[in-house]
């Protein structure tokens, strides 16, 4: 008879067996269901970073049905037993690392994914999500970012837009590159970010393959399907320019073209002020939507037809293109940092006014300061932290721009414009806060500037004085409108553009 011995592992052998199981797997925990944003704590997710989105879509305008397969390349920042994506459409399958994963949808926009096994920290993994649905019928907090048009649809919104058409880590701190491939019926076109890499037709459908090869926040990804007139060209540096206009803009078409066809010129000018353009393409598009806002969707800003009902307005184009540096390339760390987007884009309009001889930045700053009484609610908004309900308040734009003119007057033109270029260069494709800019400006200028920024960005009251250029006296606050205050020539167009940003 053969005897079988019961082998009890030695202490050393038992330790080896434990080591054979990755420590990260043993320590795996769920990723956070939000990125921890001050204003939108449920947006975004924790536990991983996405480096690339590959979106393969099919859209039928007649039924508003969207079908898609999204492939995300991600790297866990912790050992993950589960992670969330932000998404709202119907999901039919999820694979993680090539293996089927369990999933469920919860809350307003959470897709909870449980892989077949724990994910190791630092080890890249692919996530594939197959889905379909009717985006315009899905609402988050009572609204949808997906808008129908007479011949298609468009998605462009802030601070959330991605959840209606692709699963993502929907917060500006997790940027990625994008391939957006969209199949649509032959009688319409598909517009997205970046460069049109290829286009092919088969059996009544045309597929458009768009590529964005520089880091991009998820809310800055856009898609428009419809019948467009498309113009192309290049900037002086050879950057491709693609502009698209809905074929049914009617009487708004000439003024829209007179504005957006200056995109190349404005981009070349902005590059001399803010440094080299940070992306691989530029342009703009105007779909036939019943909205009044504009948005700096990366490389291809979205404009509403209503922006041009009063005629051409290059100021709105200046604003959205300035965002390519301030907001798109250098993005917010937290949505309370909205001033690093909007204050700078508004100030870019003031610089354009200066260039065009329609009022200097100092004249515009004095007009805001002298023209709004101290007891007006305008001065109660803190541009450096306005609150979620006043994130797009006019004070964030106008008082925020005055703050930059105050900085310019304090440090001088040479240092000020050097700061703008250095800021966009050193923070390219990254994220920054208001406090980051304050520290940056102090280091670059050698001056203590925190009190200046505190006065203009964080105090809920009208500053007692407005710093003036060297050799002139500062303006002093008044409780009522200052007599004889005259608006610079550019003011109305600047305000028309500002109203297009009340999302």
NUSE-551117 format. One record per residue (C-alpha): residue in one letter; x, y, z. Coordinates in steps of 0.25 Angstrom, whole numbers, plus 2048, in hexadecimal, padded with zeros to 3 digits. Example, Ala and Ser with C-alpha at 12.3 -4.5 7.8 and 13.67 -1.06 7.14 Angstrom:
<rs>
a8317EE81F
s8377FC81D
</rs>
This chain:
<rs>
x800800800
x80580E7FC
x805818807
x802827805
x80883180E
x80183E812
x80B84880F
x80A855818
x812861812
x81D86681A
x81D87481F
x826879813
x81D871809
x81187780E
x81788580D
x81B8827FE
x80C87E7FB
x80788B801
x8118937F9
x80C88C7EC
x7FF8947ED
x8028A27E9
x8018AB7F6
x7F98B57ED
x7EE8AA7EB
x7ED8A87FA
x7EC8B67FD
x7E28BA7F2
x7D78C37F5
x7CC8CA7ED
x7D08D77E6
x7C98E47EB
x7BC8E77E3
x7C08F67E2
x7CD8FE7DF
x7CA9067EC
x7C79137E4
x7C291F7ED
x7B69227E5
x7B39157DE
x7B890A7E8
x7B28FE7E0
x7B89027D3
x7C48FA7CF
x7C98EE7D6
x7D58E97DF
x7DF8DE7DE
x7E48DF7CF
x7E88E87C4
x7E48E77B6
x7EF8E97AB
x7E68E779E
x7D88E679A
x7D58DE78D
x7C68E1789
x7C08D977E
x7B18DE77C
x7A58DD773
x79B8E7773
x78D8E876C
x7888F676C
x7798F2768
x7788EA775
x7838F177E
x7888E3780
x7978E2784
x79F8D5784
x7AD8D4789
x7B98CD78E
x7C28D4797
x7D08CF79A
x7D78D67A5
x7E68D47A8
x7E88D77B7
x7F28D57C2
x7ED8D27D0
x7F38DC7DB
x7EF8D27E6
x7EC8C37E7
x7DE8C37E2
x7D38B97E5
x7C98C27DE
x7C88CF7D7
x7BE8D97D1
x7BC8DF7C4
x7B38EB7C1
x7A88E77B7
x7998E77B5
x7968DE7A8
x7928CF7A8
x79E8C67AA
x79E8B87A4
x7AC8B47A7
x7B98B87AF
x7C68B17AD
x7D28B47B6
x7E08AF7B1
x7D98A77A7
x7D08A07B1
x7C18A27B4
x7BE8AB7C0
x7B28AC7C8
x7AB8BA7C8
x79F8C27CD
x79A8D07CB
x7978D87D7
x7958E77DB
x7938F27D1
x79F8ED7C8
x7A78E27CE
x7AB8D57C7
x7B18CC7D2
x7BB8C27CC
x7C08B67D3
x7CB8AF7CC
x7CD89F7CC
x7D98A17D5
x7DF8AD7DC
x7E78B77D4
x7F68BA7D8
x7FA8C87DB
x8038CD7D0
x7FF8C27C6
x7F88C87BA
x7EB8C17B6
x7E18C27AA
x7D28C57AD
x7C88C27A2
x7BA8C77A4
x7AF8C3799
x7A28CC79A
x7978D2793
x78B8DC796
x7848E9793
x78D8F4799
x7838FF798
x7798F87A1
x7838F67AC
x7839017B7
x78D9047C2
x78890E7CC
x77D9117C3
x7849147B6
x78B90D7AA
x7989127A4
x79490B797
x78C91478E
x784910782
x785918775
x77B918769
x78590F762
x78D90876D
x79390B77B
x79E912783
x7A4910790
x7AC91C797
x7AA9207A5
x7B19247B2
x7B591F7BC
x7AF9117B8
x7AC90C7A9
x7B38FF7A8
x7AA8F67B0
x79F8F77A4
x7A88F179A
x7B48E979F
x7B88E37AD
x7C38EB7B3
x7CA8F07C0
x7C38FE7BE
x7CC9087C5
x7D69127BF
x7E190C7C8
x7E18FF7C0
x7E59037B1
x7E78F97A6
x7E98F8797
x7DD8F478E
x7D98ED781
x7CB8EF77E
x7C68E7772
x7B78EA76E
x7AF8E3764
x7A38EB75F
x7998EB753
x7A08F0746
x7978FD746
x79D902753
x7AB905758
x7B1902766
x7BA90D76C
x7C390B778
x7D091077E
x7DE910778
x7E290B76A
x7D9903760
x7E28F775F
x7DA8F0754
x7CC8EF74E
x7C68E3747
x7B88DF742
x7B18D2741
x7A28CD73F
x79C8DB741
x7A58DE74D
x7B18E774F
x7BB8E575A
x7C38F275F
x7D08EF767
x7D48FB76F
x7E18FB778
x7E5904784
x7F3900787
x7F590A792
x7EF9097A1
x7E190D7A1
x7D790E7AC
x7CA9057AA
x7C09117AA
x7C891779F
x7C690C796
x7BB90F78C
x7B2909781
x7A990F777
x7A190776C
x79A90F761
x79B915754
x7A691F754
x7AE92974A
x7BC92674E
x7C893074B
x7D692C74D
x7E493474D
x7F0936755
x7F694075F
x80394775B
x80A93C763
x80393175B
x7F992C765
x7ED92675E
x7E092E760
x7D392775F
x7C6930760
x7B892A75E
x7AA93175D
x79D92B75D
x79692C74F
x789932755
x78F93D75D
x787947755
x78A956757
x794953762
x79D94C758
x7A5958752
x7A795E760
x7AC951766
x7B694F75A
x7BB95D75B
x7BE95A76A
x7C394C769
x7CB94D75C
x7D5956764
x7D994A76D
x7E6948766
x7E9957767
x7E5957776
x7ED94B779
x7FA951773
x7F895D77B
x7F5956788
x80294D786
x80A95A787
x80495E794
x80295079B
x80D948795
x80C93D78A
x7FE937787
x7FE92A78F
x7F6920786
x7F691A779
x7EA921772
x7E192D774
x7D393176F
x7C5933773
x7B792E770
x7A8934770
x79D929770
x78F92D76F
x78B92C77E
x782935786
x78C939791
x793946793
x7A1941799
x7AE93E794
x7B9934799
x7C8932797
x7C7924793
x7D5920790
x7DB924782
x7CD92777D
x7C4930786
x7B592F785
x7AD93C782
x79E93E782
x797945777
x79194F781
x79F954783
x79F95B775
x790960775
x79696E777
x7A096D76C
x7AF96876C
x7B6967779
x7C5964779
x7C5966788
x7BE95978B
x7C8952782
x7D4958789
x7CE953797
x7CC945792
x7DA94478C
x7E194A798
x7DB93F79F
x7E3935797
x7EF93A7A0
x7E793E7AD
x7DD9337B0
x7E19287A6
x7F09277A6
x7F192D7B4
x7E49277BB
x7DE9297C8
x7E29207D4
x7D49227DA
x7C89297D4
x7C99347DF
x7D69387D7
x7CD93D7CB
x7D494A7CB
x7E19447C5
x7D89417B9
x7CE94D7B8
x7D69587BE
x7E19567B4
x7D89547A8
x7D09617AB
x7DD9687AD
x7E296379F
x7D596A799
x7DA9777A0
x7E8975799
x7E197378C
x7DA98078E
x7E7986791
x7ED981784
x7E198577C
x7E1993782
x7D3992788
x7D7994796
x7E399179F
x7E39867AA
x7E59927B4
x7D99997AE
x7D098D7AF
x7D598A7BD
x7D29987C1
x7C49977BA
x7C198B7C3
x7C69917CF
x7C099F7CE
x7B399A7C7
x7AE9907D2
x7AA9967E0
x7B09907EC
x7A398B7F1
x7A09837E5
x7A09747E6
x7AA9737DC
x7B59767E6
x7AF96B7F0
x7B49607E7
x7C295B7E9
x7C89577DC
x7D394E7E3
x7C89467E9
x7BA94A7E4
x7B293E7E8
x7AC9347DF
x79F93C7DD
x7A79487D8
x7B29417D1
x7AF9487C4
x7AB9567CA
x7AF9627C3
x7B89667CE
x7C095A7CC
x7C395F7BE
x7C396E7C0
x7C89707CE
x7D29647CB
x7D796C7BF
x7D99797C7
x7E19707D1
x7EB96D7C5
x7EC97C7C1
x7EF97F7D0
x7FA9757CF
x7FF97B7C2
x8009897C8
x8079847D5
x81297C7CE
x8139837C1
x81197F7B3
x81E9777B0
x81C96F7BD
x80D96D7BB
x80E9687AC
x81A95F7B0
x8119597BB
x8069557B1
x81094E7A8
x8179477B3
x80A9437BA
x80593C7AD
x8129367AA
x8169307B8
x80892B7BA
x8059267AC
x7FB91A7AC
x7FA91B7BB
x7F09207C6
x7F292C7CF
x7EB9347DA
x7E99427DD
x7F39417E8
x7FD93B7DE
x7FC9477D5
x7FE9507E1
x80B9497E5
x80F9497D7
x80D9577D5
x81495B7E2
x8209527DE
x8219587D0
x8209667D5
x8279667E2
x81C96D7E8
x81296A7F3
x8059697EC
x7FC9617F5
x7F596D7FB
x7F29727ED
x7EC9657E9
x7E49647F6
x7DE9727F4
x7DA96F7E6
x7D69607E6
x7D295D7F4
x7CC9697FB
x7BD96A7F9
x7BD9797F8
x7C29847EE
x7D19877F0
x7D49957F5
x7DE9987E9
x7E19937DB
x7F09927D9
x7F499B7CD
x80099B7C3
x80D9A17C8
x80C9B17C8
x7FD9B17CA
x7F49B27D6
x7EC9A67DB
x7DC9A77D9
x7D59A77E6
x7C89A07EA
x7BA9A77E9
x7AD9A37EF
x7A69A87E2
x7A89A87D3
x7B49B27D0
x7AF9BD7C7
x7B49BD7B9
x7B79AF7B9
x7B89AB7AA
x7B899D7A5
x7C499979C
x7C099678D
x7C298778F
x7BA98679C
x7AD982796
x7B397778D
x7BB972799
x7AE9717A2
x7A796A796
x7B2960797
x7B195F7A6
x7A295C7A6
x7A595079D
x7AC94A7A9
x7A19497B3
x7A093A7B2
</rs>
